[in-house]
Amino acid sequence: MTDQLREKFENLDLNAGKGKISAFISMSVGLLCIFGALCFMFPSVLTTPEMRPIYSKHHEVFYFVLLFCIAISAGFGSFSAIVRQNRYGFYGLCFALLAAILGCGVIKAPVLPSVPFYAGFDYFVLTLVILALVFIPLEGFFAKNPNQKILRVGWVTDMKYFMFSHVGIQLFTFLTVMPIQYWITHIPNNPIVPYIQAQPIWLQFIELLIVVDLTTYWIHRCLHEVDFLWRFHAIHHSTEHMDWLASSRLHIVEVLMTRFIATLPIFLLGFHTSAVFAYLIFISFHAIFIHSNVRFRFPYLRWIIATPEFHHWHHSSEKPAIDKNYAAFIPLYDVIFKSMYMPEHLASKYGTVGYKIPNSFVQQFTWPFKKYINRWKKRRESQKQTPH
């Protein structure tokens, strides 16, 4: 997507009465329907293996939902294009038509042979729909910044990060979890594991929060205080608008490094799969919540559990708040290690201080390396100019 086209989508004003709201709904739902129809056509390649038994058992329900959503996209697109004379409504109508063509007659998902790789398009669609249905109304009714638009500056870039992180779930797993699992299988029996797994699941869940958060606290602190690492983490801080989608803006190098290190204690201590699964769901939802544009203060709870107020100060560009509030879940670590900052008022200014980071997804990927690439180029040029 070109910078001009991205800026056009980011500056889209969804005022009622102009057909823009219905066009946006039509285009958004239509695109998701296209992804859904493709998942029906190529389930072995585009869906996550853990979800396939559910799809096979309830394929009629999922297919009915697909058809219903195609009808919604077509309906809003027709209203926007015909009644409001908005060309974006026509685009939404085209998306709905393409989804209908792809999904036409696919009442039962075909059974395809297993392949060694997959893209989690279903994971992307399901999580996006669920999170949007939860957080868009939540931020609408309880907004910390009521003037912030849903389609604020940077939302297209953040949506690309969201899609990349969900569709590329197998890639991240392969590069982080798989090496640890391979290493763990070659370690002699760990005497701690039986004691850990003998505990109730709820206790293991709490222990996971405490142990992993201590690890992520120091990872996070290093990302801020080590210049080389900060250049990757600065991408996450480059957003100037906090909402649920801003949590997805993470450079792939940071994602791989933090997931690898944070996953180590989980496998080394041998927590039960159920506790780990519950932890991953909870912490993933919590990470999105603390980035969201909500005004909840939680007067007492905010000192025990990381809240949006606590994490918004971490993203603040105000000088007293810089390099503060590293904990992902337990603020007590910031109190112990003297990095806590939580004044009486709420944070209002965000963004990376001292750096001009581009808003493009591709340019943000290459930005952390530019300093070292330019240094290497200068060295090469000086070597060429130096007489032998």
C-alpha positions as CSV (number, residue, x, y, z in Angstrom):
1,M,0.0,0.0,0.0
2,T,1.4,3.4,-1.0
3,D,1.8,6.2,1.6
4,Q,-0.9,8.3,-0.2
5,L,-3.4,5.4,-0.1
6,R,-2.6,4.6,3.5
7,E,-3.0,8.3,4.5
8,K,-6.3,8.4,2.6
9,F,-7.7,5.5,4.7
10,E,-6.3,6.9,7.9
11,N,-8.0,10.3,7.3
12,L,-11.3,8.7,6.3
13,D,-14.0,10.7,8.2
14,L,-16.9,8.4,9.2
15,N,-19.6,11.0,9.4
16,A,-23.2,9.8,9.3
17,G,-25.2,10.7,6.3
18,K,-22.5,10.4,3.7
19,G,-22.4,6.7,3.2
20,K,-18.9,6.4,4.6
21,I,-19.9,4.4,7.7
22,S,-21.9,1.8,5.6
23,A,-19.0,1.7,3.1
24,F,-16.5,1.0,5.8
25,I,-18.6,-1.7,7.3
26,S,-19.2,-3.3,3.8
27,M,-15.5,-3.2,2.9
28,S,-14.3,-4.5,6.3
29,V,-16.9,-7.3,6.5
30,G,-16.3,-8.2,2.8
31,L,-12.6,-8.6,3.3
32,L,-13.1,-10.8,6.3
33,C,-15.6,-12.9,4.2
34,I,-13.0,-13.3,1.5
35,F,-10.5,-14.7,4.1
36,G,-13.3,-16.9,5.5
37,A,-14.2,-18.3,2.1
38,L,-10.5,-19.0,1.4
39,C,-10.3,-20.9,4.7
40,F,-13.2,-23.1,3.5
41,M,-11.4,-23.8,0.2
42,F,-8.0,-24.5,1.6
43,P,-8.4,-25.6,5.3
44,S,-5.2,-27.6,5.5
45,V,-3.1,-24.6,4.5
46,L,-5.0,-21.6,5.8
47,T,-6.4,-22.8,9.2
48,T,-4.8,-23.6,12.5
49,P,-4.7,-27.4,13.2
50,E,-6.2,-27.0,16.7
51,M,-9.4,-25.5,15.3
52,R,-10.0,-27.9,12.4
53,P,-11.9,-30.5,14.5
54,I,-14.3,-27.7,15.5
55,Y,-14.8,-26.6,11.9
56,S,-15.4,-30.2,10.8
57,K,-18.0,-30.8,13.5
58,H,-19.9,-27.5,13.0
59,H,-19.1,-26.7,9.4
60,E,-22.8,-25.9,8.6
61,V,-22.9,-23.3,11.3
62,F,-19.6,-21.6,10.2
63,Y,-20.8,-21.7,6.6
64,F,-24.1,-20.1,7.5
65,V,-22.2,-17.3,9.4
66,L,-20.1,-16.8,6.3
67,L,-23.2,-16.4,4.1
68,F,-24.8,-14.1,6.6
69,C,-21.8,-11.8,6.7
70,I,-21.6,-11.8,2.9
71,A,-25.2,-10.6,2.9
72,I,-24.4,-7.9,5.5
73,S,-21.4,-6.7,3.4
74,A,-23.6,-6.6,0.2
75,G,-26.4,-4.8,2.0
76,F,-24.3,-2.0,3.4
77,G,-22.3,-1.8,0.2
78,S,-25.5,-1.4,-1.9
79,F,-26.9,1.2,0.4
80,S,-23.6,3.2,0.3
81,A,-23.1,2.9,-3.4
82,I,-26.7,3.3,-4.7
83,V,-28.4,5.5,-2.0
84,R,-25.5,7.6,-0.9
85,Q,-23.6,7.5,-4.2
86,N,-20.3,6.6,-2.4
87,R,-17.7,4.8,-4.5
88,Y,-16.3,3.0,-1.5
89,G,-19.6,1.3,-1.1
90,F,-19.1,-0.1,-4.6
91,Y,-15.7,-1.5,-3.5
92,G,-17.5,-3.2,-0.5
93,L,-20.0,-4.6,-2.9
94,C,-17.2,-6.1,-5.0
95,F,-15.6,-7.6,-1.9
96,A,-19.0,-9.3,-1.0
97,L,-19.4,-10.5,-4.6
98,L,-15.9,-12.0,-4.6
99,A,-16.5,-13.7,-1.3
100,A,-19.8,-15.1,-2.6
101,I,-18.0,-16.5,-5.7
102,L,-15.2,-18.1,-3.6
103,G,-17.7,-19.6,-1.1
104,C,-20.4,-20.5,-3.5
105,G,-21.3,-24.2,-3.1
106,V,-18.7,-24.9,-0.5
107,I,-21.1,-26.3,2.0
108,K,-18.6,-28.8,3.4
109,A,-15.0,-28.0,3.8
110,P,-12.9,-30.4,1.6
111,V,-10.6,-32.9,3.4
112,L,-7.1,-32.2,2.2
113,P,-3.9,-34.0,3.1
114,S,-1.8,-32.6,5.9
115,V,0.9,-30.2,5.0
116,P,4.0,-29.2,7.0
117,F,3.0,-25.5,7.1
118,Y,-0.1,-23.5,7.6
119,A,-1.2,-19.8,7.7
120,G,-3.6,-18.9,10.5
121,F,-6.1,-16.9,8.5
122,D,-8.9,-18.3,10.6
123,Y,-7.1,-17.2,13.8
124,F,-6.7,-13.7,12.3
125,V,-10.4,-13.4,11.3
126,L,-11.8,-14.8,14.6
127,T,-9.6,-12.8,16.9
128,L,-10.1,-9.6,14.9
129,V,-13.9,-10.0,15.0
130,I,-14.0,-10.9,18.7
131,L,-11.6,-8.1,19.8
132,A,-13.3,-5.5,17.6
133,L,-16.8,-6.4,19.0
134,V,-15.4,-6.1,22.6
135,F,-13.1,-3.1,22.4
136,I,-14.6,-0.7,19.9
137,P,-17.8,-0.3,22.0
138,L,-15.8,-0.3,25.2
139,E,-13.6,2.5,23.9
140,G,-16.7,4.3,22.5
141,F,-18.5,4.4,25.9
142,F,-15.5,4.8,28.2
143,A,-13.0,6.6,26.1
144,K,-10.0,8.3,27.9
145,N,-9.6,10.5,24.8
146,P,-13.2,10.9,23.4
147,N,-11.9,12.9,20.4
148,Q,-9.8,10.1,19.1
149,K,-11.3,8.5,16.0
150,I,-11.6,4.7,15.4
151,L,-9.7,5.2,12.2
152,R,-7.0,7.3,13.8
153,V,-3.6,7.9,12.3
154,G,-1.6,4.7,12.1
155,W,-4.5,2.2,12.3
156,V,-3.7,0.8,8.8
157,T,-0.1,0.1,9.9
158,D,-1.2,-1.5,13.2
159,M,-3.8,-3.6,11.3
160,K,-0.9,-5.0,9.2
161,Y,1.0,-5.8,12.3
162,F,-2.1,-7.5,13.8
163,M,-2.6,-9.6,10.6
164,F,1.1,-10.5,10.3
165,S,1.3,-11.7,14.0
166,H,-1.8,-13.8,13.7
167,V,-1.4,-15.3,10.2
168,G,2.3,-15.9,11.0
169,I,1.6,-17.8,14.2
170,Q,3.3,-21.0,12.9
171,L,6.4,-19.0,12.0
172,F,6.7,-17.5,15.4
173,T,6.1,-20.9,17.1
174,F,8.7,-22.6,14.9
175,L,11.3,-19.9,15.6
176,T,10.7,-19.6,19.4
177,V,8.9,-22.6,21.0
178,M,10.3,-25.4,18.8
179,P,13.9,-24.7,19.6
180,I,13.1,-24.7,23.3
181,Q,11.1,-27.9,23.1
182,Y,14.0,-29.6,21.3
183,W,16.5,-28.4,23.9
184,I,14.3,-29.4,26.8
185,T,13.9,-33.0,25.5
186,H,17.7,-33.4,25.6
187,I,18.0,-32.3,29.3
188,P,18.0,-35.0,32.0
189,N,14.8,-35.2,34.1
190,N,14.1,-32.0,35.9
191,P,13.4,-32.7,39.6
192,I,11.2,-29.5,39.9
193,V,8.7,-30.6,37.3
194,P,6.8,-33.2,39.4
195,Y,6.3,-30.7,42.2
196,I,5.0,-28.1,39.8
197,Q,2.6,-30.3,38.0
198,A,1.3,-31.8,41.3
199,Q,-0.1,-28.4,42.2
200,P,-3.6,-27.2,41.3
201,I,-4.0,-25.6,37.9
202,W,-5.1,-22.3,39.5
203,L,-1.9,-22.2,41.6
204,Q,0.2,-22.9,38.6
205,F,-1.6,-20.1,36.7
206,I,-0.7,-17.6,39.5
207,E,2.9,-18.9,39.6
208,L,3.1,-18.5,35.8
209,L,2.1,-14.8,36.1
210,I,4.7,-14.2,38.8
211,V,7.6,-16.0,37.2
212,V,7.1,-15.0,33.6
213,D,6.4,-11.4,34.5
214,L,9.7,-11.2,36.4
215,T,11.4,-12.4,33.3
216,T,9.6,-10.0,30.9
217,Y,10.2,-7.1,33.3
218,W,14.0,-7.4,32.7
219,I,13.6,-8.1,29.0
220,H,11.4,-5.0,28.7
221,R,13.9,-2.9,30.7
222,C,16.8,-4.1,28.5
223,L,14.8,-3.1,25.4
224,H,14.7,0.4,26.8
225,E,18.2,0.8,28.2
226,V,20.3,-1.1,25.6
227,D,20.6,1.2,22.5
228,F,20.7,-1.7,20.0
229,L,17.6,-3.3,21.5
230,W,15.8,0.0,21.9
231,R,15.8,0.7,18.2
232,F,13.5,-2.3,17.7
233,H,11.3,-1.5,20.7
234,A,11.0,2.1,19.6
235,I,8.7,0.9,16.8
236,H,6.2,-0.2,19.5
237,H,6.4,3.3,21.1
238,S,6.1,5.1,17.8
239,T,2.3,5.2,18.0
240,E,0.9,8.5,19.1
241,H,-2.6,7.2,19.7
242,M,-3.3,4.5,22.3
243,D,-6.1,2.0,21.6
244,W,-6.6,-1.8,21.5
245,L,-5.0,-2.1,18.1
246,A,-1.8,-0.3,19.1
247,S,-0.7,-3.3,21.1
248,S,0.0,-5.2,17.8
249,R,2.8,-2.7,16.7
250,L,5.8,-4.9,17.5
251,H,9.0,-5.4,15.4
252,I,9.5,-9.1,14.4
253,V,12.9,-9.1,16.0
254,E,11.5,-8.0,19.3
255,V,8.7,-10.5,19.1
256,L,11.0,-13.4,18.4
257,M,13.4,-12.4,21.2
258,T,10.9,-11.7,23.9
259,R,8.8,-14.8,23.2
260,F,11.9,-17.0,23.2
261,I,13.2,-15.7,26.5
262,A,9.8,-15.5,28.2
263,T,8.9,-19.0,27.1
264,L,12.0,-20.5,28.7
265,P,10.8,-20.6,32.4
266,I,7.5,-22.1,31.2
267,F,9.2,-25.2,29.8
268,L,12.0,-25.3,32.3
269,L,9.6,-25.5,35.3
270,G,7.2,-27.8,33.4
271,F,3.9,-26.1,34.0
272,H,0.8,-28.1,33.0
273,T,-0.6,-27.5,29.5
274,S,-3.9,-26.3,30.9
275,A,-2.3,-23.7,33.1
276,V,-0.1,-22.5,30.2
277,F,-3.1,-22.3,27.9
278,A,-5.1,-20.3,30.4
279,Y,-2.1,-18.0,31.0
280,L,-1.6,-17.3,27.3
281,I,-5.3,-16.4,26.7
282,F,-5.4,-14.2,29.8
283,I,-2.2,-12.4,29.2
284,S,-3.0,-11.8,25.5
285,F,-6.3,-10.2,26.3
286,H,-4.7,-8.2,29.2
287,A,-2.0,-6.9,26.9
288,I,-4.6,-5.5,24.5
289,F,-6.7,-4.1,27.4
290,I,-3.9,-2.1,28.9
291,H,-3.2,-0.4,25.5
292,S,-6.9,0.5,25.0
293,N,-8.3,4.0,25.0
294,V,-10.3,3.7,28.2
295,R,-10.5,6.0,31.3
296,F,-10.8,3.3,34.0
297,R,-8.6,4.2,37.0
298,F,-9.1,1.1,39.4
299,P,-8.0,3.1,42.5
300,Y,-6.7,0.1,44.5
301,L,-6.3,-2.6,41.9
302,R,-3.9,-0.5,39.9
303,W,-1.1,-1.1,42.4
304,I,-1.5,-4.9,42.2
305,I,-2.3,-5.5,38.5
306,A,-1.1,-3.5,35.5
307,T,-4.0,-1.3,34.3
308,P,-4.5,0.9,31.2
309,E,-3.6,3.9,33.4
310,F,-0.3,2.2,34.4
311,H,0.7,1.2,30.9
312,H,-0.3,4.4,29.3
313,W,2.3,6.2,31.4
314,H,4.9,3.7,30.1
315,H,4.0,4.9,26.6
316,S,3.9,8.6,27.6
317,S,6.4,11.0,26.0
318,E,6.3,13.2,29.0
319,K,9.8,13.4,30.5
320,P,9.1,12.1,34.0
321,A,7.4,9.0,32.5
322,I,10.1,8.0,30.1
323,D,11.7,4.6,31.0
324,K,9.1,3.8,33.7
325,N,6.5,1.1,34.3
326,Y,8.2,-1.9,32.7
327,A,6.0,-4.6,34.2
328,A,3.6,-6.4,31.9
329,F,1.3,-7.5,34.7
330,I,2.6,-7.0,38.3
331,P,3.5,-3.3,39.1
332,L,5.2,-4.5,42.3
333,Y,8.3,-5.3,40.3
334,D,8.5,-1.6,39.3
335,V,8.1,-0.6,42.9
336,I,10.9,-3.0,44.0
337,F,13.3,-2.0,41.2
338,K,12.4,1.7,41.4
339,S,10.9,2.2,38.0
340,M,7.3,3.1,39.1
341,Y,5.6,6.2,37.9
342,M,1.9,6.8,38.5
343,P,0.8,10.4,39.2
344,E,-2.7,11.5,40.0
345,H,-3.5,12.6,36.4
346,L,-3.7,10.5,33.3
347,A,-1.1,10.4,30.5
348,S,-2.0,12.4,27.4
349,K,1.0,12.5,25.1
350,Y,2.5,9.5,23.4
351,G,5.2,8.6,20.9
352,T,8.9,7.9,20.6
353,V,11.1,10.8,21.9
354,G,14.2,11.8,19.9
355,Y,13.5,9.7,16.8
356,K,11.4,10.2,13.7
357,I,10.1,6.8,12.9
358,P,8.1,6.3,9.6
359,N,4.5,5.2,9.7
360,S,4.9,2.6,6.9
361,F,4.9,-1.1,7.9
362,V,7.8,-1.9,5.6
363,Q,9.8,1.2,6.5
364,Q,9.4,0.4,10.2
365,F,10.8,-3.1,9.6
366,T,14.0,-1.7,8.1
367,W,14.3,1.4,10.3
368,P,16.2,-0.2,13.2
369,F,18.9,-1.4,10.8
370,K,19.4,1.9,9.0
371,K,21.9,3.3,11.5
372,Y,24.2,0.3,11.1
373,I,23.7,0.1,7.3
374,N,24.6,3.8,6.9
375,R,27.6,3.3,9.2
376,W,28.8,0.3,7.1
377,K,28.3,2.4,3.9
378,K,30.4,5.3,5.2
379,R,33.1,2.8,6.2
380,R,33.1,1.3,2.7
381,E,33.3,4.8,1.1
382,S,36.1,5.9,3.3
383,Q,38.0,2.7,2.5
384,K,37.5,3.4,-1.2
385,Q,38.8,6.9,-0.9
386,T,41.8,5.9,1.2
387,P,44.8,5.3,-1.2
388,H,46.5,1.9,-1.0
